[in-house]
Amino acid sequence: MKKYLVFTTLLLSSFSKVFSCGYSPYGEDVRYSLFLPEYFNYTDFTAFWYNASLFGFDYEYKNQYESNVNDWYNYVHKKVPIDDINECLNVYKLTDISRNSSNKFLKYLYANKLDNVIQYLIIAKKCEDVNNFEYDDPWERGETKRVDISPFLNKLQQIIEKEKSNYLKRKYAFITIRTAYYNGQQGLINALFQKHFAQGKKDYLYYWALYFNAFKNENASVDIANIMAYSPEKKYACYYYFHDQFNLQNALTNAKTKQEIANVYAYASVQRLEPNLDYLKEIYANSTKSRILDFLLLREINKMEDWIYTPYYTNYLPSLEFSTYWWNDNQGIVYSTEKLRERSEKDRLYARQVLDFVNAVDYSKIKDASLWKAAQIELLFMTRDFQTCLNKIDAFEKQYPNEKSISLIEKIKALCIISSQEVGKAIIKEEAKPIILKNLNDERFLFSIGRELEFRNNLPDAMALIAYGNNVNSLDYYSSYYMNKTVEWQGNRQKTSGNLKYFYEYFDYLDFVYSANELQIVINKLNSRMDDDFSKTIYSQLLKDKNHLTDLLGTKYIRENRLVLAERTFKSLGKKYWDDNYNSWERDNYDDYYTFDQNPFYDLKYTESFIPKREKFIVTKLSVTQHLIKYLKLANNPKTKNRDYYYFLVANCYLSMTQYGNSWMMRRFNSTSNFYDEDDDQSYIDEIEYRNGNLAQKYYHLAYETAKTDKFKALCLRMEDYAKENVMSGFKKLKTTYPDYFSDLSSCDNLEEYFKARR
């Protein structure tokens, strides 16, 4: 018998299709969960954990032995190490069964002259050889053998009849059933089952035999439900092979006891994607002390976490979404934050119904009361009954101080403490701090705490926790950096949004979502005094990134065209920052192309040479901002002699700061040239300017209006058209107003001489 089982096709009987355009994370990448099955002892149900990975499973029986191994361990009165028994049964081949073996199980059998057991092991190994296929068959698929093995099966039946030990007789009967199954002899299987198992004790061997007997049996629904309930080794296989033919109503009709009714509902529940409270109630009504009921409650909690937390914390659809999450606006399938939140709130109402059920059960009759009480706490948090939740947590911590789930309960406690505060007044209270410090390696927990603070307008503490968590599992950027992130989220979704911005990093999130004024609050916090160890710890990543965040703040002021504040912010970084970063930028998270290699006032992209550099300076964000302020002041002053020249320089700079320019770094931390839909609100605050260059057009036109010669006026109109339409421009204004200059100015090759002759 193999120790592991492998699914290579879809386990779930139904699932929804994911519609997307471009990259869209889905499934386990976005599923949010706190109530992890790992906190509870349900590894034998691993295949049925709520999981969005639909493409295959690989399960091993870790740290446990199959029932057959334990059976033999008890047979030898535990006088042989169980590892040796397992090795003999599941690793050794027929040729390894020898008196000279070092295996302690075999040594025991030979020493005690248990020849009948040794003979059984030899026959069992021969059966394995007969049943062997060219490929591993851990799921005992049972393809018919081409070779006629009827003589071998006849011999096995003779051995069964001669065997005096009922213990070995049943084992012989089982390996004969298994061999007959592999060779398609269902009649023999049924006959052996009826004779040796149907009326006997219902131990593991009974359910193993029942599993093979269920094939070709059209009324096996109750049997397969019982197999799942009582056979750890066969529960995965009996679902995989029989769930399509399982009929709930037929099974209920044939169920003979209340326990069988409970088992039938349990079988129908293990992969049910929709709300399952009605079946949980039926199971409880028929069998209160049911381990599978406890597991199914755990699974239901995980489903609700996905439905509630995934959209709430990450703005993604639940990992296993239903059609109710989607609607059609005649432009395709779309969804919004508002719609997601509406659905999340409806699912909180369902959580209230489940909580009512959990509150009503008699815990003295429940098999795993600690799980139910932990579930009660999670449900109270889901339904936002924070004070009751905290009271239940105090009682749980006193009653179950040594449970593994205590760490889960503590996380919910910290979330309750944060979430119970009013918007605008939320802080990290003292009682939550030790829990946060204890779980600094749990990025998802830090993220959820951060989001709760963010939703309550405490942006500095929120970003501190999210930033710290972002780097918990980080590797070098160029070594699958993003693949090691465990949290992924989006900004608010608008109904008109298309491909939306998604985030792995707090910096990118601050960059895209928040205004300069909001980021200024974070910077102010970083500039304040932090004396306590807690603040120093959680703010460690933000403090490490302080210069880059200040750079981002100045960049946001540029986007908002608040140049004086941008200059002040950039200047606060000091000369060394710009000396070190104006060229290489030394940013681990950004590529080498993030560099100023041209002067935005005098050089144009795709133009070999343009304006003679009258004022040479090292190009940095600070120097560009300072010169932009300087040139604007000169251009706007009626007393300035060459106002047209300075307006032209200003226009060049604004053009260079668009997606088509050489200094896009003034507005962005990475460059993309995308089509911009003005109806799409999911964008940077200056997206229209970045894509369309409206300020460049404005100042080229002002240069045109203040120009003194037709030749320079023609150049200004040419550049105004270029700023509007870029490379593909037909220069309509130039051609209409100054046709004599159209030929000279229609190309961007070497405009330097033309500019010199503007007078």
C-alpha positions in Angstrom: 0.0 0.0 0.0 1.5 3.4 -1.0 1.9 6.0 1.7 0.8 8.9 -0.5 -2.0 9.7 -2.8 -1.8 11.9 -5.9 -4.6 13.8 -7.6 -3.7 14.6 -11.2 -7.0 16.0 -12.3 -9.6 18.3 -10.9 -10.9 17.4 -7.5 -13.7 19.9 -7.3 -16.9 18.9 -8.9 -17.7 22.4 -10.0 -16.0 25.8 -10.0 -16.4 29.2 -11.6 -14.4 30.5 -14.5 -12.1 33.5 -13.8 -12.5 36.2 -16.4 -9.6 38.6 -16.8 -7.8 40.8 -19.2 -4.1 40.8 -18.9 -2.5 39.7 -15.6 -5.0 39.1 -12.8 -4.0 37.2 -9.6 -6.4 34.6 -8.5 -6.9 31.6 -6.3 -4.6 31.0 -3.5 -2.5 34.0 -4.4 -5.3 36.3 -3.1 -7.3 34.1 -0.7 -7.3 35.6 2.8 -7.4 33.3 5.8 -6.7 33.5 9.5 -8.3 30.3 10.7 -5.7 28.0 9.2 -6.3 24.2 9.4 -2.7 23.9 10.5 -3.8 25.2 13.9 -6.0 22.1 14.4 -5.3 18.4 14.0 -7.1 17.6 10.7 -4.2 16.6 8.5 -6.2 13.5 7.4 -8.7 15.8 5.8 -6.0 17.8 3.9 -7.6 17.0 0.5 -10.8 18.8 1.6 -9.3 21.9 3.1 -10.9 24.9 1.5 -8.4 25.6 -1.3 -8.5 27.4 -4.6 -5.8 25.4 -6.2 -7.8 23.4 -8.7 -5.1 21.8 -10.7 -3.9 18.8 -8.6 -3.0 17.6 -5.1 -0.2 15.6 -3.6 -0.9 14.3 -0.1 1.3 12.4 2.2 0.5 10.8 5.5 3.0 12.8 7.5 4.0 11.7 11.0 1.5 8.9 11.0 1.1 5.3 9.9 -1.7 3.7 8.0 -4.1 1.5 9.9 -2.6 -1.7 8.6 0.8 -0.8 10.1 -0.8 0.0 13.5 -2.7 -3.2 13.3 0.5 -5.3 13.0 2.1 -3.2 15.7 -0.6 -4.2 18.1 -0.4 -7.8 16.9 3.2 -8.1 18.0 2.2 -6.4 21.4 4.3 -3.3 20.4 7.5 -5.3 20.9 8.8 -4.2 17.5 9.5 -0.6 16.4 6.7 0.6 14.3 9.1 2.0 11.7 10.4 -1.5 11.0 6.9 -2.8 10.5 6.2 0.1 8.1 9.4 -0.6 6.2 8.6 -4.3 5.8 5.0 -3.7 4.7 5.5 -0.7 2.5 9.1 -0.7 1.3 10.3 -4.3 1.1 9.9 -6.4 -2.0 9.2 -10.1 -2.1 13.0 -10.9 -2.2 13.5 -9.0 1.0 11.5 -11.4 3.1 14.3 -13.4 4.6 15.5 -15.0 7.8 18.7 -13.0 7.4 17.0 -9.6 7.2 18.0 -6.9 9.6 14.4 -5.8 9.9 13.3 -6.2 13.5 9.7 -7.1 12.5 11.0 -10.0 10.4 13.5 -11.0 13.1 10.6 -11.1 15.6 8.5 -13.3 13.4 11.3 -15.8 12.7 12.4 -15.8 16.3 8.9 -16.6 17.5 8.3 -19.2 14.7 5.3 -17.3 13.4 5.6 -19.2 10.1 1.9 -18.5 9.2 2.5 -14.8 9.3 5.7 -15.0 7.3 3.8 -17.1 4.7 1.1 -14.4 4.6 3.7 -11.7 4.0 5.2 -13.7 1.1 1.8 -14.1 -0.5 1.0 -10.4 0.0 4.2 -9.5 -1.7 3.3 -11.8 -4.6 0.0 -10.1 -4.9 1.8 -6.8 -5.2 3.9 -8.1 -8.0 0.8 -9.5 -9.8 -1.0 -6.2 -9.4 2.0 -4.1 -10.5 1.5 -1.9 -13.5 4.1 -0.2 -15.6 3.4 3.1 -13.7 2.6 3.8 -10.1 -1.1 3.3 -9.3 -1.4 4.7 -5.8 -5.1 5.3 -6.3 -5.8 1.7 -7.3 -7.5 2.6 -10.5 -8.1 -1.0 -11.4 -7.5 -1.3 -15.1 -8.0 -4.9 -16.2 -4.9 -7.0 -16.6 -4.4 -8.7 -20.0 -2.9 -11.8 -18.5 -5.3 -14.4 -17.1 -4.5 -14.8 -13.4 -7.5 -17.0 -12.6 -5.2 -19.8 -11.3 -3.5 -17.4 -8.9 -6.9 -16.2 -7.6 -8.0 -19.8 -7.2 -4.9 -20.5 -5.1 -5.6 -17.4 -3.0 -9.1 -18.7 -2.3 -7.8 -22.1 -1.3 -5.4 -20.4 1.1 -8.2 -18.5 2.7 -10.2 -21.7 3.3 -7.2 -23.5 4.8 -6.1 -20.6 7.1 -7.1 -21.3 10.7 -6.4 -17.9 12.1 -9.4 -15.6 11.6 -7.0 -12.6 11.9 -5.0 -13.8 8.9 -8.1 -15.2 7.1 -9.5 -11.7 6.8 -6.2 -10.3 5.7 -6.0 -13.0 3.0 -9.5 -12.2 2.0 -8.7 -8.5 1.6 -5.6 -9.0 -0.6 -7.6 -11.4 -2.7 -10.4 -8.8 -3.1 -7.7 -6.2 -4.1 -6.2 -8.5 -6.6 -9.6 -9.4 -8.1 -10.4 -5.7 -8.3 -7.2 -5.1 -10.4 -8.4 -7.8 -12.7 -12.0 -6.7 -13.1 -13.6 -9.7 -11.3 -16.4 -7.8 -9.4 -18.4 -10.9 -8.8 -15.6 -12.5 -6.8 -15.1 -9.2 -4.9 -18.7 -9.2 -3.8 -18.7 -12.9 -2.9 -15.6 -12.5 -0.7 -16.9 -9.3 0.9 -20.3 -10.9 1.8 -18.5 -14.0 3.3 -15.7 -12.5 5.2 -16.6 -8.8 6.0 -20.3 -8.0 5.7 -21.3 -9.5 9.0 -18.0 -9.0 10.9 -16.5 -6.2 12.8 -16.3 -2.8 11.1 -12.6 -2.1 11.4 -10.2 -0.5 8.9 -10.0 -3.7 6.9 -13.8 -3.8 6.6 -13.8 -0.3 5.1 -10.9 -1.1 2.8 -12.8 -4.1 1.5 -16.0 -2.1 1.3 -14.3 0.5 -0.9 -13.5 -2.2 -3.6 -16.9 -3.6 -3.2 -18.5 -0.2 -4.0 -17.3 -0.3 -7.6 -20.0 -1.4 -10.0 -22.6 -1.0 -7.1 -25.2 1.4 -8.2 -26.6 1.7 -4.6 -23.3 2.4 -2.9 -24.0 6.0 -1.8 -24.3 5.1 1.9 -21.2 2.8 1.7 -19.0 5.5 0.3 -20.2 8.0 2.8 -19.3 5.6 5.6 -15.9 4.9 4.0 -15.1 8.7 4.1 -16.2 8.9 7.7 -14.2 6.0 9.0 -11.3 5.3 6.7 -8.4 7.8 6.7 -6.6 5.9 3.9 -9.6 5.8 1.5 -11.5 9.0 2.1 -9.7 10.9 -0.7 -10.1 8.1 -3.2 -13.7 7.4 -2.3 -14.5 11.1 -3.1 -12.5 11.2 -6.3 -14.0 8.0 -7.7 -17.6 8.2 -6.4 -18.6 11.8 -6.1 -20.1 12.0 -9.6 -22.4 9.0 -8.9 -23.3 10.0 -5.4 -27.0 10.9 -5.0 -27.9 12.6 -1.7 -31.6 11.7 -1.8 -30.9 8.1 -2.7 -28.3 7.9 0.1 -30.7 9.4 2.6 -33.4 6.9 1.6 -31.0 4.0 2.2 -29.4 5.2 5.4 -30.4 2.9 8.2 -29.2 4.9 11.3 -28.9 8.5 12.4 -25.1 8.1 12.2 -25.3 7.0 8.5 -27.5 10.1 7.8 -24.8 12.3 9.3 -22.2 10.5 7.2 -24.2 11.0 4.1 -24.5 14.8 4.7 -20.8 14.9 5.5 -19.9 13.3 2.2 -22.1 15.8 0.4 -20.4 18.7 2.3 -16.7 18.1 1.9 -16.4 19.9 -1.5 -19.5 22.0 -1.4 -18.7 25.5 -2.5 -21.9 27.3 -1.5 -23.0 28.0 2.1 -23.2 24.7 3.9 -25.0 25.6 7.2 -28.1 23.6 6.4 -26.0 20.4 6.1 -24.0 21.2 9.2 -27.2 21.4 11.1 -28.3 18.0 9.7 -25.0 16.4 10.7 -25.3 17.8 14.2 -28.9 16.7 14.6 -27.9 13.1 13.8 -24.4 12.8 15.3 -23.0 15.4 17.7 -19.7 13.8 18.4 -18.6 13.7 14.8 -15.0 14.5 13.9 -16.0 15.3 10.4 -18.6 17.8 11.6 -15.8 19.6 13.5 -13.7 19.7 10.3 -16.6 20.9 8.2 -17.2 23.8 10.6 -13.5 24.7 10.2 -13.9 24.5 6.4 -17.0 26.7 6.5 -15.1 29.3 8.5 -12.4 29.3 5.8 -15.1 29.8 3.1 -16.5 32.8 4.9 -13.0 34.2 5.5 -12.5 34.1 1.7 -15.9 35.7 1.0 -15.5 38.4 3.6 -11.8 39.1 4.1 -10.4 38.6 0.6 -12.5 41.5 -0.9 -12.4 43.5 2.3 -8.6 43.5 2.8 -7.3 43.1 -0.8 -10.1 44.4 -3.1 -10.0 41.1 -5.0 -12.8 38.8 -5.7 -12.9 35.8 -3.4 -10.6 33.0 -4.6 -13.6 30.8 -5.5 -16.1 33.3 -6.6 -19.7 32.8 -7.8 -21.7 34.5 -10.5 -23.3 36.8 -8.0 -20.0 38.7 -7.7 -20.2 39.7 -11.4 -22.6 41.7 -13.5 -22.6 42.9 -17.1 -22.8 46.6 -18.1 -22.7 45.8 -21.9 -19.0 46.5 -21.9 -17.9 43.2 -20.5 -17.7 41.7 -17.1 -16.8 44.3 -14.5 -16.9 44.7 -10.7 -16.3 47.5 -8.2 -15.2 48.0 -4.6 -18.7 49.1 -3.8 -20.1 45.8 -5.2 -17.4 43.8 -3.5 -18.2 45.4 -0.2 -21.9 44.9 -0.6 -21.3 41.2 -1.1 -18.8 41.1 1.8 -21.5 42.6 4.1 -24.1 40.1 2.9 -21.6 37.3 3.8 -21.2 38.8 7.3 -24.9 38.3 7.7 -24.4 34.6 6.8 -21.6 34.5 9.3 -24.2 35.7 11.9 -26.4 32.7 11.0 -23.5 30.3 11.5 -22.6 32.1 14.8 -26.2 31.5 16.0 -25.8 27.8 15.2 -22.4 27.6 17.0 -23.9 29.4 20.0 -26.8 26.9 20.2 -24.8 23.7 20.2 -24.2 21.7 23.4 -20.4 21.9 23.7 -20.4 18.9 26.1 -21.6 16.7 23.2 -19.1 18.1 20.7 -15.9 16.1 20.0 -13.5 19.0 19.6 -15.0 21.8 21.8 -11.9 23.9 21.5 -12.3 24.2 17.8 -15.9 25.2 18.1 -15.0 27.9 20.7 -12.2 29.2 18.5 -14.7 29.3 15.6 -17.1 31.2 17.8 -14.4 33.8 18.4 -13.6 34.1 14.7 -17.3 34.5 13.9 -17.8 37.2 16.5 -14.9 39.1 14.8 -16.4 38.5 11.4 -19.8 39.9 12.6 -18.0 42.9 14.3 -19.2 42.0 17.8 -15.8 43.1 19.1 -16.5 43.3 22.9 -18.2 39.9 23.1 -15.3 38.6 21.0 -12.7 39.9 23.4 -14.6 38.5 26.4 -14.7 35.0 24.7 -11.0 35.3 24.0 -10.2 35.9 27.7 -12.2 32.8 28.6 -10.5 30.7 25.8 -7.0 31.7 26.9 -7.8 30.6 30.5 -9.4 27.3 29.4 -7.0 26.3 26.6 -3.6 27.9 27.4 -1.6 25.2 25.7 -3.7 24.7 22.5 -1.8 25.4 19.3 -4.7 27.6 18.2 -3.8 30.1 20.9 -1.6 32.0 18.4 -4.6 32.3 16.1 -6.8 33.5 19.0 -4.2 36.1 19.9 -4.2 37.5 16.3 -7.9 37.8 16.3 -7.6 39.6 19.7 -5.2 42.2 18.2 -7.5 42.7 15.2 -10.4 43.2 17.6 -8.6 45.8 19.6 -7.7 47.8 16.5 -11.0 47.3 14.7 -13.1 48.4 17.7 -11.8 52.0 17.5 -13.5 54.9 15.8 -12.4 56.2 12.5 -9.8 59.0 13.0 -9.0 57.8 16.5 -7.4 54.4 16.0 -4.0 53.7 17.5 -2.0 50.6 18.2 -3.0 50.0 21.8 -0.6 48.6 24.4 -2.4 45.3 24.7 -2.0 44.7 21.0 1.7 45.5 20.8 3.1 42.2 22.3 0.9 40.2 19.9 2.2 42.2 16.9 5.8 41.7 18.0 5.3 38.0 18.5 4.0 37.7 14.9 6.4 39.9 13.0 7.1 37.0 10.5 3.4 36.7 9.6 3.1 39.1 6.6 -0.7 38.5 6.2 -1.4 39.2 9.8 0.6 42.5 9.7 -1.1 43.4 6.5 -4.6 42.9 8.0 -3.7 44.9 11.1 -2.3 47.6 8.8 -5.4 47.7 6.7 -7.7 48.0 9.7 -5.6 51.0 10.8 -5.6 52.4 7.3 -9.4 52.1 7.1 -9.5 54.1 10.3 -7.3 56.9 8.9 -4.1 56.0 10.8 -1.9 55.9 7.7 1.5 56.1 9.3 1.1 53.1 11.6 -0.7 51.2 8.8 2.1 51.7 6.3 4.7 50.9 9.0 3.2 47.5 9.5 2.6 46.8 5.8 6.1 47.9 5.0 7.6 45.7 7.7 5.6 42.7 6.5 6.5 43.3 2.8 10.1 42.5 3.7 9.5 39.5 5.9 9.9 37.0 3.0 11.9 39.2 0.6 14.8 37.9 -1.4 17.0 39.9 -3.7 14.9 41.8 -6.3 16.5 39.9 -9.1 15.9 36.5 -7.5 12.2 36.1 -8.0 11.5 39.0 -5.7 7.7 39.2 -6.3 7.3 35.4 -6.1 8.2 35.5 -2.5 5.4 37.9 -1.5 2.5 36.4 0.3 0.2 39.4 0.1 -1.2 41.0 -3.0 -3.8 43.7 -3.1 -5.4 46.5 -5.2 -6.6 50.0 -4.7 -10.3 50.7 -4.9 -12.0 49.4 -8.0 -14.2 51.7 -10.0 -17.0 50.3 -12.1 -15.4 51.8 -15.2 -12.0 50.5 -14.5 -10.3 48.1 -16.9 -6.9 46.5 -16.0 -6.4 47.6 -12.5 -3.3 48.4 -10.5 -2.2 45.6 -8.2 0.4 45.8 -5.4 3.0 43.7 -3.6 4.8 46.6 -2.0 3.7 49.4 0.2 5.9 51.9 -1.7 4.1 51.3 -4.9 0.8 51.5 -3.1 1.6 54.9 -1.5 3.0 56.0 -4.9 -0.2 55.2 -6.8 -3.1 55.7 -4.3 -2.3 58.6 -1.9 -2.0 62.3 -2.3 1.0 64.4 -1.3 -0.8 65.8 1.7 -1.6 62.2 2.9 2.0 61.1 2.4 3.2 64.2 4.2 1.5 62.9 7.3 3.6 59.7 7.1 6.8 61.7 6.5 6.0 63.9 9.5 5.7 60.8 11.7 9.1 59.6 10.4 10.6 63.0 11.3 9.2 62.8 14.9 11.0 61.3 17.8 10.5 57.6 18.5 11.9 56.5 21.8 10.0 53.3 22.5 11.2 49.9 21.2 7.9 49.0 19.6 7.8 52.0 17.4 11.5 51.6 16.4 10.8 48.0 15.4 7.6 48.4 13.4 8.9 51.7 11.8 12.3 50.2 11.0 11.5 49.6 7.3 9.9 53.0 6.8 12.9 54.7 8.5 15.2 52.8 6.3 13.3 54.0 3.3 12.8 57.6 4.6 14.9 59.3 1.9 13.1 57.4 -0.9 9.8 58.3 0.7 10.8 61.9 0.9 11.8 61.7 -2.8 8.3 60.2 -3.5 6.7 63.1 -1.6 8.5 65.6 -3.7 7.5 63.7 -6.8 3.9 63.8 -5.7 4.2 67.6 -5.3 5.5 67.7 -8.9 2.5 65.7 -10.1 0.2 68.2 -8.4 2.3 71.1 -9.8 3.1 72.4 -6.4 6.6 73.4 -7.3 7.6 75.3 -4.2 6.7 72.4 -1.9 8.4 70.0 -4.2 11.7 72.1 -4.1 11.5 72.3 -0.3 11.0 68.6 0.0 13.8 67.7 -2.5 16.1 70.1 -0.8 15.5 68.5 2.6 17.3 65.4 1.3 20.6 67.1 1.3 23.4 67.3 -1.3 24.7 63.9 -0.7 21.5 62.2 -1.6 21.5 63.8 -5.0 25.2 63.3 -5.5 24.7 59.6 -4.8 21.5 59.1 -6.7 21.0 61.6 -9.6 22.6 59.1 -12.0 22.6 55.5 -10.8 19.8 56.1 -8.3 21.0 53.0 -6.4 17.4 51.7 -6.0 17.3 48.0 -5.4 13.7 47.9 -6.5 14.1 49.8 -9.8 16.0 49.1 -13.0 19.1 50.8 -14.3 17.0 52.8 -16.8 15.8 55.0 -13.9 18.3 57.8 -14.6 18.6 61.3 -16.0 20.7 61.1 -19.1 19.5 64.4 -20.7 18.7 67.9 -19.7 14.9 68.3 -19.9 15.1 72.1 -20.7 17.5 71.8 -23.6 17.3 68.2 -24.9 14.4 66.5 -26.5 13.9 62.8 -26.8 14.5 61.5 -30.4 16.2 64.8 -31.3 20.0 64.7 -31.8 20.5 68.3 -30.7 18.1 71.1 -30.0 18.9 74.1 -27.8 22.4 75.2 -26.9 22.9 74.8 -23.2 23.3 78.3 -21.9 23.1 77.1 -18.3 24.8 73.9 -17.5 24.0 72.0 -14.3 23.9 68.4 -13.0 20.4 67.1 -13.6 18.5 65.9 -10.5 14.9 66.2 -9.4 16.0 69.1 -7.2 17.9 71.0 -9.9 15.1 70.5 -12.4 12.5 71.8 -9.9 14.7 74.8 -9.0 15.3 75.8 -12.6 11.6 75.2 -13.5 10.6 77.7 -10.7 13.3 80.1 -11.9 12.3 80.0 -15.5 8.6 80.3 -14.8 9.3 83.4 -12.7 11.3 84.9 -15.5 8.7 84.0 -18.1 5.8 85.4 -16.1 7.6 88.7 -15.5 6.5 91.3 -18.1 9.9 93.0 -17.6 11.9 90.0 -18.7 13.5 90.6 -22.1 13.2 87.1 -23.6 10.0 85.8 -22.1 9.4 83.7 -25.1 12.7 81.9 -24.6 11.9 81.1 -20.9 8.3 80.0 -21.7 9.9 77.7 -24.3 12.3 76.2 -21.8 9.5 75.6 -19.4 7.4 73.9 -22.1 10.4 71.7 -23.0 10.6 70.6 -19.3 6.9 69.8 -19.0 7.1 67.9 -22.3 10.2 66.0 -21.0 8.2 65.0 -17.9 5.5 63.2 -19.9 5.5 59.5 -20.9 7.3 60.5 -24.2 10.0 62.6 -22.6 13.5 62.0 -21.3 12.7 63.0 -17.7 9.6 61.0 -17.0 11.4 60.2 -13.7 10.2 63.6 -12.4 6.6 62.1 -12.3 7.0 58.3 -12.1 9.2 55.6 -10.6 8.7 53.4 -13.6 7.6 54.3 -17.1 4.8 52.9 -19.2 3.3 54.1 -22.4 -0.3 53.1 -22.1 -3.5 54.3 -23.6 -5.3 56.5 -21.1 -9.1 56.5 -20.9 -10.3 59.8 -19.4 -13.3 58.0 -18.0 -11.1 55.7 -16.0 -10.7 57.1 -12.4 -8.2 54.3 -11.5 -5.0 56.3 -12.2 -2.3 58.6 -10.9 -3.6 62.1 -10.1 -1.6 63.6 -13.0 -2.4 60.8 -15.5 -4.0 63.1 -18.0 -1.0 65.4 -17.9 1.5 62.6 -18.0 -0.2 61.1 -21.1 -1.3 64.3 -22.9 1.3 67.0 -22.0 -1.3 69.7 -21.5 1.1 72.0 -19.6 3.7 71.7 -22.4 1.1 72.7 -24.9 0.1 75.6 -22.6 3.6 77.0 -22.3 4.5 76.5 -26.0 1.5 78.5 -26.8 2.6 81.3 -24.3 6.0 81.2 -26.0 4.2 81.6 -29.3 2.2 84.5 -28.1 5.3 86.3 -26.7 7.6 85.5 -29.6 9.0 88.4 -31.7 9.6 86.6 -35.0 7.6 84.5 -37.3 10.3 81.9 -37.5 10.2 81.3 -33.7 6.4 81.5 -33.7 6.4 78.7 -36.3 8.7 76.6 -34.0 6.4 77.2 -31.0 3.4 76.1 -33.0 5.3 73.1 -34.2 6.2 72.1 -30.7 2.7 72.7 -29.4 1.4 70.2 -32.0 4.2 67.8 -31.2 3.3 68.0 -27.5 -0.3 67.2 -28.3 0.2 64.4 -30.9 3.9 63.4 -30.4 5.8 61.6 -33.1 2.8 61.0 -35.4 1.8 64.7 -35.4 0.9 66.2 -38.8 1.7 69.7 -37.4 -1.6 71.1 -38.6 -1.3 74.5 -36.8 2.2 75.0 -38.3 1.1 74.0 -41.8 -1.9 76.3 -41.7 -0.3 79.4 -40.1 3.3 79.2 -41.4 3.4 77.0 -44.5 6.8 78.4 -45.5 8.4 76.9 -42.5 6.6 73.6 -42.6 9.2 71.7 -44.6 12.1 72.8 -42.3 10.2 72.0 -39.1 8.2 68.8 -40.0 11.2 66.6 -39.1 12.8 66.4 -35.6 16.3 66.0 -37.1 18.7 68.7 -36.0 16.6 71.6 -34.9 19.5 73.4 -33.2 20.4 75.6 -36.2 16.8 76.6 -36.7 16.5 77.6 -33.0 19.7 79.7 -33.2 18.2 81.6 -36.1 14.9 82.3 -34.3 15.8 86.0 -34.2 
